[in-house]
Amino acid sequence: MAEVTVVFADLAGSTGVFESLGNEKATRAITRLTHWIGKVCDAYSGRVVKYLGDGVLIVFSENNDAIEAVTELQRVHRQRIRNWPELLKMRLQIGMARGEIVEQDGDCFGDAVNVASRLSDLSGPGQIFATETVISQLVPGSTVRSRNLGAMDIRGRSQACTVHRIEWQNELLSEFFTVADNLGPPPVAEPVTPTGAIELSWLKVKSAFAPTQLPVFIGRDHEAKFVVQDPRVSRMHAKIGWRAGKFYLEDFSSYGTWVRFSDSAAVVSLRRQECVLLADGEIALGAPFDDATVPSVRFKFSTSQPSQ
């Protein structure tokens, strides 16, 4: 069997579009976008295997074609949604893996398919996650930039997978902080290496999550794993994930997320961006810490595993 590069491209934020536009209009809008994804990939010699509601599964014989296609998708899509209302913006999150597949009855199967699908879930809006097998086959002299995120546990696999983030933007993001608040320098904190869980608490609501239970969302929606009922909190406000031995917080909200650590007064402000959770601290949802009424979620690391 010949190797192919498998791409999963998903639209993040489609739930909010259905809420805003209603089922019929939202379905039309999402269908137009997914078929546009298919046409772009076709132009780069990709082949659509199937459409998956708000996502697309594509395979490429040539690895370089796949990388050019997904970076073009992100560049064009970021520009096209720049002036869209925030509630209607659907951002692309993409996972890539290379390997042998089996095709049957209009579908495809194999480890590369499973890994690409999982990486699409683990990536954030506007991000491209790729396996080592994809990055190692870049053509000599390629201008593609990537950042090694380390080994990640992939659901359904016995061995961890080395994952890279393809930096398709002109501007490179900092590894730890993307946008710093103007309240002072970045927090001075020694990164922790948690072996147990991250514990969250808000009022009387308390939960603990092990790395294997991540990612989890904090939000107002009952489907979020940690629910905070406040009108300033978005339905799916922020996501806590686990990557390369660290906990990450990523903002998906309408009004923003603020983070501060227990050993520093400095604040990290996030708008559709992420930061590493370096030490115990708290998260303000929908308003900065200056607002005494802001819903604030405390987090700390423990060495014990929570009950499943």
Legacy VTK file of the C-alpha trace (Angstrom):
# vtk DataFile Version 3.0
C-alpha trace
ASCII
DATASET POLYDATA
POINTS 308 float
0.000 0.000 0.000
1.261 3.452 -0.907
1.626 6.087 1.785
-0.637 9.131 1.757
-0.976 12.245 3.853
-4.340 12.323 5.599
-5.940 15.674 6.443
-8.919 16.326 8.713
-10.211 19.914 8.446
-12.932 20.937 10.907
-14.876 24.162 11.413
-14.694 25.310 15.023
-17.647 27.395 16.202
-20.385 25.816 14.103
-22.583 25.298 17.181
-22.839 29.057 17.700
-23.693 29.556 14.026
-26.662 27.186 14.312
-27.796 29.117 17.380
-27.486 32.469 15.578
-28.808 31.593 12.114
-31.100 28.644 12.696
-30.733 25.177 11.235
-31.505 25.892 7.576
-29.256 28.938 7.059
-26.472 27.498 9.189
-26.509 24.235 7.238
-26.215 26.119 3.953
-23.358 28.271 5.255
-21.421 25.295 6.637
-21.961 23.267 3.470
-20.605 26.113 1.342
-17.503 26.314 3.530
-16.802 22.576 3.594
-17.170 22.329 -0.181
-14.829 25.295 -0.553
-12.318 23.349 1.552
-12.745 20.422 -0.824
-12.168 22.606 -3.907
-8.991 24.150 -2.497
-7.590 20.713 -1.652
-8.561 19.435 -5.091
-6.544 22.282 -6.641
-3.503 20.948 -4.751
-4.069 17.366 -5.993
-5.914 16.261 -2.900
-8.909 13.938 -2.996
-11.945 14.376 -0.757
-12.865 11.052 0.836
-15.971 12.349 2.584
-17.701 15.363 4.078
-18.463 15.093 7.794
-21.046 17.749 8.618
-18.717 20.582 9.633
-15.536 18.794 8.564
-13.771 17.229 5.587
-11.511 14.179 5.250
-8.961 14.504 2.431
-5.992 12.400 1.292
-2.923 13.524 -0.662
-0.413 11.321 -2.436
2.266 14.003 -2.127
3.079 15.275 1.344
4.156 18.713 0.140
0.848 19.205 -1.698
-1.004 18.559 1.565
1.027 21.120 3.496
0.606 23.755 0.791
-3.141 23.102 0.711
-3.728 23.416 4.470
-1.617 26.558 4.808
-3.498 28.120 1.901
-6.789 27.161 3.566
-5.802 28.916 6.790
-4.486 32.057 5.079
-7.505 32.561 2.836
-10.051 31.660 5.507
-8.536 34.026 8.085
-8.812 36.861 5.590
-12.360 36.041 4.503
-13.789 35.976 8.056
-11.904 39.057 9.254
-14.996 41.287 9.092
-17.621 38.662 9.924
-19.673 39.096 13.118
-17.883 37.275 15.935
-20.772 34.865 16.550
-20.681 33.749 12.899
-16.938 33.183 12.650
-15.999 29.557 12.133
-12.264 28.976 12.289
-10.399 26.034 10.804
-8.637 23.464 12.959
-6.629 20.902 11.040
-4.896 17.605 11.811
-2.412 15.839 9.510
-0.714 12.429 9.543
1.089 10.322 6.962
0.943 6.565 6.552
-0.691 3.650 4.806
-4.486 3.477 4.634
-7.135 1.017 3.511
-10.014 2.334 1.400
-13.348 0.571 1.474
-16.914 1.562 0.547
-16.091 5.238 0.106
-14.223 5.520 3.416
-10.635 5.038 4.545
-9.121 3.398 7.600
-5.738 3.150 9.254
-3.549 4.598 11.967
-2.880 7.770 9.960
-6.629 8.392 9.657
-7.171 7.955 13.396
-4.232 10.176 14.332
-5.163 12.963 11.888
-8.712 12.974 13.270
-7.498 13.166 16.855
-5.003 15.933 16.064
-7.793 17.943 14.479
-9.671 17.694 17.782
-6.595 18.611 19.829
-5.629 21.599 17.710
-7.229 24.965 18.332
-9.034 27.264 15.898
-6.592 28.543 13.301
-4.046 25.830 14.085
-2.512 22.956 12.113
-1.167 19.942 14.024
0.976 17.423 12.135
2.828 14.234 13.000
6.577 13.735 12.803
6.047 11.692 9.635
4.560 14.741 7.912
7.302 17.156 8.992
10.154 14.743 8.268
9.091 14.519 4.624
9.231 18.238 3.910
11.117 18.842 0.671
14.694 20.152 1.024
14.765 23.933 1.262
11.114 24.154 2.321
10.091 27.444 3.923
7.459 25.742 6.090
7.952 26.627 9.754
6.884 24.317 12.521
7.224 23.988 16.283
7.800 20.656 17.991
5.160 20.306 20.715
6.629 17.070 22.015
4.985 13.712 22.569
1.209 13.581 22.989
-0.958 10.705 24.082
-3.393 9.912 21.286
-6.606 8.191 22.248
-6.644 4.624 20.953
-2.853 4.394 20.550
-0.549 2.588 22.950
2.409 4.843 22.095
2.637 8.620 22.294
2.968 10.560 19.051
5.398 13.432 18.426
3.330 16.394 17.253
4.335 19.601 15.477
2.364 22.809 15.022
2.767 24.299 11.548
3.278 28.061 11.881
1.455 29.319 8.805
1.023 32.890 10.092
3.508 35.589 9.241
3.846 36.320 12.925
5.165 33.592 15.215
3.442 33.114 18.539
5.409 32.942 21.753
5.659 29.475 23.228
4.230 30.578 26.550
2.325 33.850 26.201
0.599 35.280 23.169
-0.746 38.623 24.399
0.451 40.080 27.687
-1.614 42.558 29.671
-0.154 45.989 30.406
-0.123 45.430 34.157
3.535 44.458 34.258
6.066 41.936 33.001
5.117 38.305 32.348
4.810 36.162 35.459
8.068 34.755 36.773
7.159 31.161 37.488
8.915 27.858 37.290
6.976 25.467 35.044
5.500 22.624 37.006
5.467 19.045 35.799
2.098 17.812 37.038
1.748 14.062 37.261
-1.775 13.911 38.614
-4.515 16.374 37.698
-5.632 19.960 37.413
-8.284 20.933 39.970
-10.838 23.643 39.112
-13.143 25.438 41.544
-15.767 28.179 41.210
-18.097 28.937 44.138
-19.257 25.460 45.212
-18.436 23.816 41.880
-15.288 21.685 42.020
-13.824 19.172 39.566
-10.478 17.549 38.849
-9.228 16.326 35.483
-6.320 14.044 34.685
-4.335 14.573 31.450
-6.111 11.564 29.934
-9.475 13.301 30.491
-8.484 16.394 28.550
-9.342 18.513 26.667
-12.261 19.927 28.664
-14.228 23.128 28.160
-15.140 25.752 30.743
-18.368 27.483 29.782
-21.988 28.370 30.360
-23.357 25.512 28.228
-24.438 22.359 30.038
-22.269 20.389 27.607
-19.106 22.016 28.996
-17.299 19.748 31.439
-16.925 22.639 33.931
-20.027 24.858 33.950
-19.911 28.497 35.098
-23.322 30.159 35.039
-22.752 33.844 34.361
-24.002 35.957 31.417
-20.453 37.138 30.644
-19.273 33.567 30.176
-19.580 32.190 26.637
-21.286 28.856 26.023
-17.911 27.223 25.364
-15.627 29.878 26.816
-12.187 28.305 27.184
-10.502 24.939 26.747
-7.939 23.280 28.991
-5.737 20.817 27.140
-2.645 18.720 27.755
0.307 18.867 25.396
3.964 17.897 25.693
3.692 17.432 29.449
1.992 20.768 30.160
-1.524 22.092 30.755
-2.674 24.739 28.264
-5.578 27.203 28.480
-7.087 28.444 25.213
-9.723 31.170 24.880
-12.723 30.692 22.543
-14.950 33.382 24.024
-16.651 36.565 22.901
-15.306 38.781 25.703
-11.918 37.308 26.591
-10.123 35.401 29.328
-7.547 36.623 31.862
-5.038 34.492 33.786
-2.856 35.260 36.785
-0.624 33.001 38.831
-0.401 32.765 42.598
3.248 33.882 42.716
2.869 36.992 40.526
0.650 40.046 40.137
1.096 40.114 36.363
-1.874 39.150 34.188
-2.027 37.362 30.849
-4.883 38.507 28.581
-6.167 36.009 26.016
-8.358 36.685 22.988
-8.724 33.525 20.894
-5.221 32.571 21.997
-3.534 30.278 24.496
-1.005 30.180 27.304
0.688 27.517 29.371
-0.598 27.134 32.933
2.742 27.373 34.712
1.657 27.312 38.346
-1.459 27.468 40.526
-3.622 30.508 39.880
-7.007 31.748 38.704
-8.883 32.462 35.479
-11.241 35.413 34.971
-13.985 34.741 32.427
-15.563 37.535 30.383
-14.041 40.480 32.265
-10.660 41.375 33.798
-9.791 40.867 37.464
-10.398 44.596 38.083
-14.114 43.793 38.045
-14.902 42.545 41.539
-17.932 40.627 40.248
-16.092 38.688 37.528
-16.565 34.901 37.645
-13.125 33.613 38.603
-12.130 29.943 38.367
-9.263 28.865 40.586
-6.941 26.128 39.382
-4.238 24.132 41.089
-2.234 21.024 40.366
-2.388 17.848 42.414
-0.281 14.706 42.387
-3.214 12.338 42.826
-5.385 10.975 40.030
-9.084 11.942 40.107
-11.735 9.250 39.961
-12.855 8.519 36.405
LINES 1 309
308 0 1 2 3 4 5 6 7 8 9 10 11 12 13 14 15 16 17 18 19 20 21 22 23 24 25 26 27 28 29 30 31 32 33 34 35 36 37 38 39 40 41 42 43 44 45 46 47 48 49 50 51 52 53 54 55 56 57 58 59 60 61 62 63 64 65 66 67 68 69 70 71 72 73 74 75 76 77 78 79 80 81 82 83 84 85 86 87 88 89 90 91 92 93 94 95 96 97 98 99 100 101 102 103 104 105 106 107 108 109 110 111 112 113 114 115 116 117 118 119 120 121 122 123 124 125 126 127 128 129 130 131 132 133 134 135 136 137 138 139 140 141 142 143 144 145 146 147 148 149 150 151 152 153 154 155 156 157 158 159 160 161 162 163 164 165 166 167 168 169 170 171 172 173 174 175 176 177 178 179 180 181 182 183 184 185 186 187 188 189 190 191 192 193 194 195 196 197 198 199 200 201 202 203 204 205 206 207 208 209 210 211 212 213 214 215 216 217 218 219 220 221 222 223 224 225 226 227 228 229 230 231 232 233 234 235 236 237 238 239 240 241 242 243 244 245 246 247 248 249 250 251 252 253 254 255 256 257 258 259 260 261 262 263 264 265 266 267 268 269 270 271 272 273 274 275 276 277 278 279 280 281 282 283 284 285 286 287 288 289 290 291 292 293 294 295 296 297 298 299 300 301 302 303 304 305 306 307
